[in-house]
């Protein structure tokens, strides 16, 4: 039972780190290519163009904060 929970926690952490790394790498590289921010519309264009990276980063953040909310509520 304990070995199973350790394996599931390891998989949970790997998924969280993998999704966060992927999303942040893609978005960071897109913003670096812009060289300078001219307007908010360019930022929204990058987010619209790379929505899957934003989704991956959002899921990783939710997975990161879920244990905190679970611990605080119970």
Secondary structure, 3 states (H helix, E strand, C coil): CHHHHHHHHHHHHHHHHHHHHHHHHHHHHHHHHHCCCCCHHHHHHHHHHCHHHHHHHHHHHHHHHHHHHHHHHC
